[in-house]
Amino acid sequence: MLSDIDRALDALRFLDAGCSRDEWVRAAMGAKAAGLSEDDFLAWSATGANFVERDARVVWRSIKPAGGISAATLFRLALDAGWQVSSKIRSEINVLPATKIVKNSEKPVRETLDPRWLSYWRALGQVRDVGRAYLEARQCALPPVDGDLRFDPAARHPGGYSGPCLVALVTDVVTVAPISLHRTWINVDGTKADVDPPRLLLGGHRKAGGVIRLWPDEAVTHGLAIAEGIETALSLARVFQPAWALIDAGNLSKFPPLPEIDTLTVAVDDDAAGVQASNICAERWAAADRDIALVEAIHGA
């Protein structure tokens, strides 16, 4: 059973550390009231693109255990962001006095990528070293350097892990506008990192209608291959190129016919959601008079 400290740490890690400064400070106040440590707060804050360690330490040490901020503030922020807790904990939070709770319902979702995160991604280099080893071990084709997959040798995970990470830019499938980042943590030996979860999208950013252009638009002429996950798409790319990743079944099912693409190859994941999404996508493209091929998804080791 999780302790109160464990629950508070889980709630904090669920939040997006790249949030507004006001929300970041409220999260700090709630975390301190819940008994979390300065190291816990710094590890979480370091996952945000705007992290400055000295600033984070100053804010943490300036917080006094007084006023209307309590641990409930941290839990409320997490609940409003979609964090799941037991009904007992939720009821305890909901019956606390209103003055102890910072209301944050209907939290807006960014339609485009926060410029700070975009600057971070642009500063990254091509997939190399253990990132390359990770993909090769999964029988993946290596994407071109002008695709939207890059590498961070030391990215911070909300769970406290710091290590190599594949960082993919998520763009709008139609407008190509950057809307989010997708990160996959790996170990220094090129194996998948034992963190929970090992893959994360940015909190507070739109996912719907997003795609990871593993090959640039200029490489897409007559045909395109798509799959849900990055590794699945790159495994597919050993035979069918260029390839894009749609992130999940929801995006794959809504993938629209695009101009100049006559043939679409879809990797079908072996689960109910994957099969249904692939069939819906195939029907849409066939109705648009495009050639469509469904193939079995191949997942690397």
Secondary structure, DSSP 8 states (H G I E B T S, - for coil): ---HHHHHHHHHHHS-TTS-HHHHHHHHHHHHHTT--HHHHHHHHTTSTT--HHHHHHHHHH--S-SS--HHHHHHHHHHTT----HHHHHHHHTS-GGG-----S---BSS--HHHHHHHHT-B-S-HHHHHHHHHTT-----TTSSEEEEEEEE-TTS-EEEEEEEEEEETTT--EEEEEEEEB-TTSSB---SSSEEE-TTB--TTEEB-SS-GGG-SSEEEEESSHHHHHHHTTTS-SEEE-SSHHHHHT----TT--EEEEEE-SSHHHHHHHHHHHHHHHHTT-EEEEEE-----
